[in-house]
Amino acid sequence: MKTNIILAGVGGQGILSIAAILDTAALQQNLYVKQSEVHGMSQRGGAVESHVRISDKPIFSDLIPSGKADLIIALEPMELLRYLPFLKKDGWLVTDSNPFENIANYPDLENVLKEIKTHKNHKIIDALNIAKNIGNSKAANMVLLGAAISILPLSKDVILNAIKTLFDKKGERIIDLNTEAFLKGTNTNLNQ
């Protein structure tokens, strides 16, 4: 078993938190994991990406080759398009429907979403508003992680435990918020 995951978004959206949760959960399930990340101009709204590779056998490279990603999770739909060359033929796309318009010439959102929908295995959800409804828009990353649960090689319980581990120092309220966001994401349907 090997699962290659690309996480994409804009600085401040929580890409690296998703990566840390996946890493922690994989280790808790006694799996091998490799991760790389590119921050770019993350504090100024620039692109952030992370490659996460999970396997039951040793992994020798932390970078996912072109055409080998099983899953791309994007907190920003245009950022998802940037990584399409990495997606394997039957791979999955999971993205928020809300753009983060950090450039003056952001493309027409309808065209961006239309391109994503040309891929058979896609899931576009309103993660931002789901997170806002539970009390914090910053939890949209956990909503998307939950939406991808059926594609991940990790159990729901081990991810919940990883969320608790990762946010433990931030207190019970933050753990509960992220847990609720993750669980809301697990209740979304595939191929929306």
BAFI-3210 file (N, C-alpha, C; in Angstrom, 3 decimals, decimal comma, padded with zeros to 6 digits):
// residues 192
n [1|2|3|4|5|6|7|8|9|10|11|12|13|14|15|16|17|18|19|20|21|22|23|24|25|26|27|28|29|30|31|32|33|34|35|36|37|38|39|40|41|42|43|44|45|46|47|48|49|50|51|52|53|54|55|56|57|58|59|60|61|62|63|64|65|66|67|68|69|70|71|72|73|74|75|76|77|78|79|80|81|82|83|84|85|86|87|88|89|90|91|92|93|94|95|96|97|98|99|100|101|102|103|104|105|106|107|108|109|110|111|112|113|114|115|116|117|118|119|120|121|122|123|124|125|126|127|128|129|130|131|132|133|134|135|136|137|138|139|140|141|142|143|144|145|146|147|148|149|150|151|152|153|154|155|156|157|158|159|160|161|162|163|164|165|166|167|168|169|170|171|172|173|174|175|176|177|178|179|180|181|182|183|184|185|186|187|188|189|190|191|192]
n.u [000,845|000,583|000,148|-000,070|-000,159|-000,992|-000,989|-002,421|-002,506|-002,910|-000,774|-001,327|-003,703|-003,663|-002,394|000,000|-000,731|-002,591|-000,806|000,854|-000,983|-001,650|000,884|001,329|-000,857|-000,317|002,072|001,083|-000,437|001,467|002,690|004,826|006,069|006,696|007,432|007,334|007,668|006,772|007,077|007,065|005,952|004,479|003,550|002,589|000,353|001,068|001,673|001,445|002,621|002,500|003,912|002,831|003,629|002,512|002,979|003,052|005,499|009,048|009,807|011,505|011,799|010,720|009,282|006,582|006,268|005,446|002,189|001,602|000,164|-002,276|-004,223|-005,272|-005,565|-006,995|-007,097|-007,885|-009,325|-008,021|-005,360|-005,397|-005,546|-002,968|-001,513|-002,467|-000,966|000,358|-001,488|-002,628|-004,162|-006,659|-006,926|-007,929|-009,566|-009,976|-011,483|-011,993|-014,773|-014,511|-012,766|-009,476|-008,722|-005,964|-004,590|-004,644|-005,634|-007,210|-008,538|-011,786|-013,995|-016,006|-015,044|-012,721|-013,756|-015,250|-013,228|-012,097|-014,227|-014,126|-012,683|-013,166|-013,143|-013,821|-014,309|-015,996|-016,459|-018,168|-016,253|-015,282|-017,582|-018,846|-016,992|-017,128|-019,726|-019,446|-017,943|-015,328|-013,563|-011,014|-010,877|-011,494|-009,640|-009,646|-012,208|-011,957|-010,035|-011,539|-013,454|-011,979|-011,586|-012,439|-010,747|-008,268|-005,571|-005,944|-007,461|-010,541|-010,602|-007,870|-007,032|-008,572|-007,377|-004,827|-005,391|-006,074|-003,598|-001,930|-003,063|-003,077|-001,615|-002,827|-005,217|-008,443|-010,709|-009,811|-009,054|-011,597|-012,990|-011,550|-011,893|-014,692|-014,957|-013,543|-015,178|-017,597|-016,764|-016,440|-018,992|-019,757|-020,634|-019,047|-018,005|-019,401]
n.v [-001,176|002,151|005,596|008,637|012,013|015,308|018,473|021,620|025,190|028,503|030,650|030,521|029,120|026,631|024,365|023,107|022,227|020,217|018,445|017,787|016,474|014,255|013,044|012,440|010,737|008,624|007,600|006,801|004,678|002,872|003,136|004,003|007,245|010,083|013,496|016,583|020,131|023,284|026,601|029,125|032,410|032,461|033,957|036,165|035,616|033,842|030,854|027,614|024,372|020,869|017,663|014,500|011,284|008,091|004,804|001,194|000,155|000,969|004,325|006,097|008,599|011,944|013,411|013,550|011,971|013,232|012,529|010,599|011,111|010,181|011,652|014,994|017,588|020,657|023,905|025,983|026,611|027,397|026,923|024,180|023,499|024,044|021,811|019,652|018,151|016,299|014,430|011,083|008,885|007,814|009,304|011,396|014,541|017,009|019,866|023,194|025,250|027,933|030,793|032,180|035,135|036,385|037,686|040,163|039,436|037,129|034,111|033,470|032,137|030,265|029,025|027,845|025,969|024,467|023,244|021,599|019,873|018,341|016,148|012,849|011,838|013,829|016,246|018,924|021,197|023,438|024,318|026,486|027,938|025,933|025,671|028,294|028,225|026,567|028,076|029,071|030,193|029,396|026,693|025,409|023,841|021,462|020,569|019,900|017,873|015,960|015,496|014,037|011,578|008,964|008,318|008,247|006,292|005,931|005,534|006,953|007,293|007,328|009,642|011,523|011,244|012,150|014,828|015,688|015,291|017,057|019,609|019,833|021,531|023,920|023,942|022,753|023,888|024,535|022,013|020,778|022,374|021,871|019,126|018,947|020,273|018,513|016,214|017,198|017,448|014,754|013,990|014,807|014,122|012,048|012,938|015,385]
n.w [000,000|-000,898|-000,619|-002,185|-001,539|-002,322|-000,939|-001,226|-001,324|-000,018|001,825|005,303|005,318|006,473|005,427|006,232|008,727|008,113|006,880|009,062|010,721|009,098|008,981|011,719|012,241|010,444|011,522|014,004|013,169|012,598|010,091|007,320|006,565|004,534|004,062|002,348|001,988|000,576|001,170|-000,073|-000,573|001,818|004,038|002,860|001,413|-000,537|-002,546|-001,050|-000,659|000,001|-000,019|000,823|001,614|002,201|003,379|003,651|003,464|003,451|002,364|-000,096|-001,238|-000,704|-002,468|-004,760|-007,813|-011,134|-012,276|-010,337|-008,010|-005,716|-004,552|-004,372|-002,197|-001,890|-000,577|-001,978|-005,038|-007,520|-006,938|-006,829|-009,549|-010,412|-009,668|-011,086|-013,082|-011,501|-010,704|-010,751|-013,186|-012,185|-009,905|-007,062|-006,547|-004,155|-003,048|-001,734|-002,509|-002,511|-003,586|-002,996|-003,561|-004,359|-006,279|-008,867|-011,367|-011,066|-012,281|-013,827|-011,571|-012,116|-014,446|-013,442|-011,600|-013,397|-014,905|-012,929|-012,523|-014,810|-014,256|-013,333|-010,639|-008,279|-005,682|-004,611|-002,167|000,068|002,101|003,570|004,444|005,930|007,994|009,038|010,052|012,238|013,858|013,274|010,598|009,956|010,292|007,962|006,671|008,149|007,631|004,917|005,128|006,493|004,500|002,725|003,875|003,125|001,107|002,122|003,599|006,278|009,470|010,703|013,475|014,178|012,930|014,301|016,813|016,159|015,590|018,139|019,410|017,938|018,418|021,140|022,936|022,473|023,697|024,938|023,652|021,041|020,142|020,165|018,284|015,876|015,722|015,429|012,955|011,267|011,530|010,444|007,805|007,140|006,706|004,206|000,797|-001,692|-005,046|-005,530]
ca.u [000,000|001,246|-000,762|000,620|-001,109|-000,503|-001,797|-002,144|-003,294|-002,281|-000,249|-002,278|-004,918|-003,542|-001,853|001,003|-001,440|-003,098|000,350|001,282|-001,973|-001,456|002,143|001,116|-001,783|000,390|002,996|000,274|-000,905|002,684|002,992|005,939|005,614|007,675|006,733|008,108|006,796|007,313|006,331|006,944|005,696|003,281|003,018|002,034|-000,700|001,655|001,366|002,048|002,321|003,149|003,782|002,797|003,634|002,239|003,127|003,350|006,901|009,889|009,676|012,847|011,776|009,579|008,593|005,685|006,528|004,345|001,278|001,570|-000,609|-003,583|-005,163|-004,867|-006,482|-006,670|-007,932|-008,127|-009,517|-007,025|-004,127|-005,556|-005,227|-001,514|-000,927|-003,101|-000,030|000,802|-002,572|-002,673|-005,368|-007,873|-006,743|-009,022|-009,415|-010,864|-011,185|-012,994|-015,364|-014,278|-011,439|-008,699|-008,307|-004,775|-003,986|-005,600|-006,223|-007,709|-009,437|-013,195|-014,187|-016,842|-014,169|-011,822|-014,534|-015,611|-012,043|-011,990|-015,308|-013,832|-012,053|-014,206|-013,088|-013,636|-015,216|-015,930|-017,380|-018,110|-015,571|-015,156|-018,836|-019,058|-016,129|-017,697|-020,928|-019,104|-017,325|-014,011|-013,275|-009,688|-011,022|-011,854|-008,681|-010,085|-013,391|-011,481|-009,408|-012,647|-014,078|-011,105|-011,329|-012,651|-009,662|-007,034|-005,297|-005,907|-008,794|-011,102|-010,197|-006,457|-006,936|-009,092|-006,336|-003,742|-005,861|-005,921|-002,158|-001,359|-003,598|-003,140|-001,080|-003,681|-006,368|-009,607|-011,601|-009,240|-009,197|-013,013|-013,325|-010,957|-012,556|-016,022|-014,780|-013,186|-016,359|-018,527|-016,227|-016,671|-020,407|-020,022|-020,663|-018,089|-018,471|-020,363]
ca.v [000,000|003,451|006,681|009,907|013,103|016,677|019,478|022,894|026,328|029,806|030,812|030,809|028,314|025,415|023,231|022,401|021,534|018,964|017,562|017,306|015,500|013,034|012,433|011,890|009,609|007,511|007,019|006,117|003,427|002,114|003,228|004,866|008,517|011,096|014,739|017,770|021,304|024,509|027,702|030,280|033,674|032,049|034,984|037,245|035,072|033,060|029,430|026,658|022,996|019,813|016,299|013,525|009,920|007,136|003,456|000,124|-000,206|002,182|005,289|006,623|010,004|012,677|014,109|012,737|012,187|013,615|011,444|009,560|011,517|009,539|012,616|016,389|018,354|022,074|024,859|027,073|025,884|027,676|026,234|022,780|023,367|024,087|020,502|018,597|017,229|015,274|013,492|009,883|008,791|007,620|010,017|012,200|015,971|017,503|021,291|024,158|025,967|029,365|031,250|033,141|035,989|037,111|038,323|041,042|038,784|035,795|033,658|033,317|030,975|029,270|028,267|027,027|024,835|023,657|022,425|020,562|018,909|017,454|014,950|011,953|011,726|015,146|016,645|020,368|021,501|024,789|024,094|027,746|028,244|024,906|026,061|029,514|027,855|025,952|029,076|029,585|029,929|028,776|025,241|024,860|022,786|020,214|020,136|019,228|016,613|015,039|015,156|013,101|010,416|007,666|008,118|008,131|004,963|006,134|005,439|008,177|007,392|007,703|011,058|012,277|011,222|013,021|016,202|015,959|015,380|018,252|020,846|019,665|022,704|025,089|023,861|021,919|024,573|024,398|020,590|020,525|023,063|021,138|017,821|019,153|020,593|017,259|015,342|017,780|017,088|013,333|013,812|015,267|013,012|012,080|013,329|016,479]
ca.w [000,000|-000,903|-000,968|-002,427|-001,328|-002,457|-000,258|-001,893|-000,886|000,143|003,174|006,368|005,218|007,273|004,668|007,021|009,810|007,542|006,697|010,378|011,180|008,312|009,433|013,063|012,122|009,788|012,502|015,016|012,554|012,288|008,671|006,956|006,018|004,120|003,751|001,981|001,897|-000,017|001,776|-000,960|000,124|002,539|004,923|002,035|000,568|-001,614|-002,630|-000,127|-001,052|000,760|-000,522|001,911|001,087|003,275|002,848|004,606|003,216|003,467|001,270|-000,293|-001,664|-000,163|-003,558|-005,580|-009,245|-012,008|-012,621|-009,297|-006,826|-005,542|-004,003|-004,180|-001,351|-002,073|000,139|-002,925|-006,294|-008,552|-006,541|-007,222|-010,976|-010,551|-009,382|-011,875|-013,731|-010,555|-010,436|-011,581|-014,012|-011,390|-008,641|-006,532|-006,279|-003,105|-002,909|-001,288|-003,644|-002,321|-004,009|-002,214|-004,671|-003,929|-007,452|-009,557|-012,544|-010,710|-013,362|-013,539|-010,694|-012,801|-015,353|-012,611|-011,096|-014,565|-015,207|-011,892|-012,741|-015,944|-013,694|-012,819|-009,179|-007,679|-004,617|-004,391|-001,072|000,630|003,378|004,300|005,135|006,957|009,114|009,638|010,792|013,533|014,709|012,902|009,183|009,829|010,369|006,645|006,341|008,785|006,885|003,710|005,537|006,735|003,217|002,013|004,732|002,462|000,143|002,889|004,152|007,722|010,060|011,260|014,875|014,301|012,559|015,447|017,835|015,678|015,786|019,571|019,681|017,321|018,990|022,590|023,646|022,218|024,583|024,621|022,708|019,690|019,800|019,867|017,038|014,756|015,668|014,846|011,531|010,604|011,480|009,456|006,496|006,861|006,335|002,840|-000,155|-002,795|-006,383|-005,517]
c.u [000,888|000,221|000,034|-000,399|-000,402|-001,508|-001,426|-003,051|-002,456|-001,844|-001,311|-003,535|-004,830|-003,074|-000,895|000,390|-002,025|-001,944|000,794|000,312|-001,826|-000,198|001,945|000,222|-001,106|001,327|002,233|-000,296|000,266|002,962|004,215|005,373|006,820|006,876|007,734|007,133|007,547|006,447|006,145|006,818|004,464|002,710|002,411|000,983|-000,182|001,310|002,133|001,654|003,061|002,885|003,816|002,676|003,513|002,292|003,318|004,769|007,740|009,725|011,022|012,885|010,555|008,796|007,773|005,980|005,264|003,511|001,130|000,781|-001,969|-004,653|-004,508|-005,962|-006,063|-007,647|-008,305|-008,219|-008,482|-005,699|-004,201|-005,135|-003,720|-000,883|-001,561|-002,116|000,485|-000,229|-002,490|-004,051|-006,650|-007,786|-007,933|-008,618|-010,435|-010,500|-012,347|-013,520|-015,064|-012,875|-010,782|-008,062|-007,168|-004,008|-005,063|-006,313|-006,640|-008,692|-010,880|-013,412|-015,001|-015,994|-013,205|-012,559|-014,955|-014,457|-011,885|-013,024|-015,087|-013,144|-013,113|-014,273|-012,776|-014,675|-014,985|-016,948|-017,162|-017,514|-015,497|-016,428|-019,205|-018,245|-016,665|-018,907|-020,630|-018,269|-015,963|-013,674|-011,913|-009,748|-011,450|-010,891|-009,108|-011,347|-012,941|-010,783|-010,483|-013,317|-013,276|-010,919|-011,477|-011,550|-008,339|-006,833|-005,253|-007,327|-009,229|-010,625|-008,746|-006,256|-007,476|-008,062|-005,170|-004,123|-005,678|-004,445|-001,588|-001,795|-003,653|-002,688|-001,924|-004,967|-007,545|-010,526|-011,114|-009,317|-010,628|-013,435|-012,799|-011,563|-013,929|-015,926|-014,442|-014,415|-017,412|-018,073|-016,480|-018,093|-020,752|-019,918|-019,606|-018,794|-019,585|-020,033]
c.v [001,236|004,490|007,970|011,036|014,443|017,600|020,823|023,984|027,581|029,917|031,205|029,969|026,985|024,185|022,417|021,719|020,218|017,977|016,971|016,271|014,185|012,293|011,731|010,656|008,399|006,824|006,267|004,795|002,545|002,038|004,111|006,144|009,374|012,328|015,802|018,930|022,460|025,644|028,889|031,555|033,486|033,120|036,147|036,718|034,266|031,584|028,628|025,274|022,045|018,489|015,388|012,153|008,957|005,736|002,449|-000,421|001,073|003,015|005,982|008,078|010,687|013,418|013,128|013,018|012,599|012,388|010,373|009,937|010,821|010,556|013,990|017,052|019,805|022,944|026,030|026,441|026,178|026,990|024,756|022,582|023,333|022,696|019,349|017,668|016,114|014,163|012,272|009,753|008,659|008,292|010,904|013,648|016,359|018,961|022,059|024,875|027,454|029,768|032,137|034,043|036,907|037,744|039,109|040,344|037,335|035,341|033,517|032,016|029,884|028,403|027,370|025,784|023,896|022,732|021,299|019,474|018,016|016,172|014,117|011,961|013,079|015,385|018,123|020,685|022,918|024,700|025,363|028,065|027,189|025,273|027,317|029,166|027,163|026,889|029,600|029,192|029,263|027,253|024,620|023,748|021,446|019,671|019,363|017,913|015,566|014,584|014,114|011,776|009,084|007,333|007,855|006,713|004,982|006,067|006,791|008,373|007,831|009,160|011,929|012,339|012,136|014,495|016,592|016,140|016,696|019,545|020,829|020,916|023,961|025,050|023,094|022,564|024,412|022,946|020,304|021,155|022,289|019,747|017,945|019,441|019,329|016,362|015,873|017,410|015,639|013,058|014,350|014,076|013,174|012,417|014,361|017,435]
c.w [000,000|-001,342|-001,047|-002,405|-001,522|-001,786|-000,850|-001,356|-000,825|001,603|004,180|006,337|005,973|006,533|005,536|008,243|009,317|007,402|008,034|010,938|010,426|008,756|010,773|013,007|011,486|010,769|013,595|014,497|012,136|010,791|008,477|006,349|005,656|003,737|003,322|001,879|001,267|000,498|000,835|-000,154|001,010|003,455|004,153|001,064|-000,601|-001,514|-001,584|-000,634|-000,130|000,055|000,695|001,271|002,262|002,685|003,977|004,416|003,241|002,194|001,124|-000,732|-001,072|-001,238|-004,395|-007,041|-010,005|-012,348|-011,565|-008,043|-006,825|-005,179|-003,967|-003,350|-001,472|-001,300|-000,741|-004,313|-007,384|-008,223|-006,885|-008,673|-011,222|-010,438|-010,159|-012,592|-012,806|-010,369|-011,344|-012,218|-013,192|-010,019|-008,294|-006,330|-005,217|-002,882|-002,302|-002,532|-003,605|-002,749|-002,953|-003,257|-004,242|-005,090|-008,190|-010,714|-012,250|-011,793|-012,892|-012,755|-011,369|-013,745|-014,579|-012,131|-012,228|-014,948|-014,190|-012,129|-013,952|-015,482|-012,985|-011,293|-008,561|-006,595|-004,353|-003,302|-000,568|002,039|004,220|005,086|006,177|008,197|009,814|010,518|012,116|014,389|014,329|011,468|008,983|009,887|009,037|006,239|006,937|008,119|005,641|004,034|005,807|005,449|002,448|002,754|004,003|001,458|000,870|003,422|005,683|008,277|010,617|012,699|015,024|013,880|013,694|016,576|017,445|015,827|017,254|019,928|019,168|018,022|020,525|023,353|023,443|023,030|024,026|023,587|021,271|019,229|019,376|018,542|015,827|014,600|015,013|013,350|010,736|010,453|010,519|008,041|006,139|006,428|004,953|001,901|-001,234|-004,104|-006,356|-006,635]
res [m|k|t|n|i|i|l|a|g|v|g|g|q|g|i|l|s|i|a|a|i|l|d|t|a|a|l|q|q|n|l|y|v|k|q|s|e|v|h|g|m|s|q|r|g|g|a|v|e|s|h|v|r|i|s|d|k|p|i|f|s|d|l|i|p|s|g|k|a|d|l|i|i|a|l|e|p|m|e|l|l|r|y|l|p|f|l|k|k|d|g|w|l|v|t|d|s|n|p|f|e|n|i|a|n|y|p|d|l|e|n|v|l|k|e|i|k|t|h|k|n|h|k|i|i|d|a|l|n|i|a|k|n|i|g|n|s|k|a|a|n|m|v|l|l|g|a|a|i|s|i|l|p|l|s|k|d|v|i|l|n|a|i|k|t|l|f|d|k|k|g|e|r|i|i|d|l|n|t|e|a|f|l|k|g|t|n|t|n|l|n|q]
***
